[in-house]
Amino acid sequence: MPLVLLVVVIAAACAGEGSLAPPTTPPATTSPPTATSSSADPPSTEGTIPIDGGRVVVTMTVDEEPRQALVVVPERLAMPASLVVVFHGFTGTSARVEAQSGLSDLAAEEGFVVAYPQGAGIVPSWRTSSLQGDEDVRFVEAVIDLVADAVPIERVLATGMSNGGGMAGRMACDRADLVDAVAPVAAAHPPTVCDPSEAVPILAFHAMDDRVVRYDGFGPLVFGQEEWAVAWARRNGCEPISEVSRVAEGVDTLTWGACDAPVILYRSATGGHRWPGPDAPPGSDAARFEASAVMWAWFDGIG
């Protein structure tokens, strides 16, 4: 599959209904780095993680590319400490997905750390396919290492919206040894090499009326949600057929059983291309539950 075609289709999928506002640069609390590094060198970083609670935009250079991430540490840190890495959607920002997800407020209540990496490029996005190179994977590794150097992190959950959900999925494929679970939201998952070193717990959320990233996918270019979940059920050694349960009006879960690691898909009849909860359209089925609260309770339970 031509790389250019793959990128164009993913961009088109993520830039329609419910697309995010034009990118803005989050307010930096540190100066941009002046040093550069190669992929063989450790990333140069600026910014101090607030170990006693607070928020900071850290800057770093990875593969000669300046990158940023917003890191939020609660005043009360629950132990064992957990880190939730949250990826914004196509054209989005770390500040935008922080507001969409409400995960910083939840972190203050539950005592986990949140990191919101910022995508690269004039139009911020994530390289979700192995055909696009490994630069974003190395950037995420550097963010996790930076946080773990300051805070005793024992578990990592990756989540994200749309193109960012696809990045969470890629981390499960490429760094199953680093990411303990993933919970993508309205995700665009392109074909990519996926041979995880171990089973990875999977929890996904998607609305069946999503017109931006369709529930049934875009043919061979972007996986359908059930197709993607079935592939992970196979990798995780699950039974081939899922059990369907109604959890709220218009909201079902598809759960694969007898797994080495769980695979669950939350399927809402309506909700569009939005983060379920307060960000979802009022009156839609995706407004009946909060994806962030569900994923945290699930992750905390499997820990």
N, C-alpha and C positions, 0 to 999 in steps of 0.2 A: 504494500500500500504506500503510495507516495506520501512523504512526510508533509509536504505543503498542503495536500488535500486533507490530511488528517487534522492539521492545525486549523484550517479554514472551517471545517465542519464543526469542530469543538467550539471555536469562537462564535460561530453562528448559533449554535445550540445554547450558548450561555449569554447571548447578548440581546435576546428578545424580550418577551413579556417578563416583567419582574426583574429586568436587568438593573444593575446597580448604577448609582450616579457616577459621573465622570470622576476619575481618581483624584484624590487630594492627598498631599503628604501629611502624615500625622505629625503633630508638634513634637519636635525632637528635644530631648533633654540633654543631649550630648552633641558635640560637633561631629560632622562626617569624618570618617577615617581618611588619613592622607597616605598611609602605607598601602602597598599592594602585596598580594601573595599569589602563589601558584597552587595548583591542586596538590602538590607535594608538600607544601608548607602548611603549618597550622594557621587558621584564620586569625587575622588581627582584629581586636575588638576594643570598643570604647563603651563605657557605661557600666555602672555598678548595680548589681541586683540588690534590691532593698530587702535584706533578710529579715528585718523587723516589721515588714509590711509597707506597701506602697506600690508605685508604678513607675516604670522607666522605659524609654525607648532606647534600646541598645543598638549600636551600629557595629558592623563588622565587614571585613573584606574576605570573600570566599571566591576562589578561582578568579582573582583579579577583578571581582565585581563587588561594588559596595552594596550592602544589604542592611535591612533594619528589621527589628522585631519589638513589639510592645510586650512587656512582661509585667504581670500583675501578681503580687504576693500578698495574701491576706495577713492581717495582724495576728490572727490565731491560726497556726498551721497544725492540721490534724496529722497524726503519725499512725502508720507509715505514710510519708509524704507522697502525694501524687501530683503529676504534671499533666494538664490537658493542653494539647497543641491544637490551635484552631486556625484553619486556612480560609481566607476570604474567597469570594467568587471572582469570575472573570471581570476585569476592570475595577475590582473592588479595592478596599483598604482594610487594614487591621482594625481601624476605628469603626468602620461600618459593620464588620462581622461581630465585633464586640457588642455593638448596640443591638444587632439582629438577634444574637444568641442569648444575651443576658447572662453569659457565663461568668463574668466578673462579679456580678451581684451574687450568683450562686456560690462562687468560690469564697466570698466573704462569709457566707453562712456555713459552708461545709468544710472550709479549711484546706483547699487545694490551690496549687499555683496554676496560672493560665499564661500561655505564651501565644501571641498572635503574630506570626511571621508575615512580612510584607512581600508580595510577589515582585518579580523583576520586570523590567521593561517600561517603555513609555505607556503602554497599556498593560497594567499589572496582571499577570496570569501565572499559572503553574505548569511546569512541564510534566504532565501526568503519564506520558508514555515513555518507555525505554528508548523509543526511536528519537526522542528529543534530547537525549543526554542525561547526565546524572548531576548537573549543577545544583538543582533544587534539593535533591536528596542530601547532598553534602552540606548545603546551607541548613537544612533542618537538623541534621546531626550536630552541627556546630551550635545551634540554638539550644538543643537539649543538653549538650555538654556544658555550655555556659551556665545554664540554670542549675544543673546538677553539681557544678563546682561550688556554687554558693549555698544551695539548699539540699539537704539529704534526700534526693528524689529516689523512690524505690519503684514507682510504677508510672507508665506513660500511656495516655489515651490520646489518639489522634482523631480529630473530627474536622469537618469543613463543609462549606456550602457550594454546590454546583461544581465548578472547576476545582474548587478547594476540596470538595468531597472526593473528587477523583485523586487529588494529591494524598489525602488520607489513605485511600485504597492503595496507592502506589507504595506508600511507606510500609503497609502490611506485606506487600509482595517483596520489597527490596530489603527491609530491615525488621523482619519479624523478631529478631533477637533484641531489638531496641524498643519497639513499640509493642505494648502488652495487649492492646485492643484497639479497634477502630470503630467509629460510629458516623459514617458519612450521611449528609443531609442533601436531598435533591441532587444527587451526584451525577456527574458525567464521567463515565468510566470507558476510556478508549481501549482498544486492544493493546496489550503490552505483555512483555515476558513476565510471568508470575510463577515463581518457583520458591515459595517461602521456605526458610530453614526449619520452621516449626509451625504447628497449628496456631491460628490467630483468632480470638473471639471477634465476631462480627455482629454489629447492630446497625441496620440501615433504616432510613426514613424517606418515603417518597409519596407524593400525591399522584393519583391516577389521572387527574386532569392537568398535570403539568405540561404546558405547551412549549416550554423552553427546552427542558431536557425530558423528552417523552418517557413515560413509564415503560413503554415497550421498546425504547431505544431508537437508534438510527441505523438500522440494517447492520452491515459489518463494521461501521465506523464508531458507534457508541453502543455499548451493551444495554439491553433491557435490564430492568432492576431484578426481576426474577431470574433471568439468565445469569446475571453476575452473582447473585446469591447462591444459585445452584452450583456454580463453579467453585465458590468458596466452601459450600457444603461437601463437595467432592474432595477438595484439598484437606478439609478438616475431618475426613473419615465419617461423615454423617450418613444417615439413611437417605435414600434418593428422593423421597416424597416428603413434603412438608405437612405439618398439621396447621390448619387455619383456625384461629380463635378470634371472636369478636370482643374487643376490649372497650369500645365506646361506639356510639352511633356513627356509622360510616367509617369506622377505623378497625382494621383487622391486623393480626400478627400472623406471619408465616414463620413457623419454627421447625427447623430440621432437628431430628432426634439422634441419639446415640453417637454424639460427636466427640472428637478429641478436644474441640473447643466450640462453643455455641455459635450458631448462625441464626439470626432473627431479622425479619424484615417487617417494619411497620408500614402498612399500606392504608392511606386515607383516600376516600373516594373523591374529596374535593380539598382544595388548599392551594393549588397552583404551585408556582416556583418560589416558595417562601419557606422560612424556618418555622416549623410547627410551634404554636404557642401564641404569645402576644403579637408576633410579627406576621402571623397568618391572617388572611382576609376575615373580617368579622363574619360570624355565622357559618364559616366553612368547617368541614370535619377536622381539618388540621388545627383549628383553633380550640379543639376540645381537649387537647393534651399539650404538654410542654416537652419538646424533644430534649432540651438540655437537662431537665429534671429526670426524665426517663433514662437518658444515657448515663447520667452520673450515678443514679441508684443501681442501675445494671452493672456498671463498672465497679462500683464500690462492693457490690455483692459477689462479683467473681474474683475479687482480690484476695 
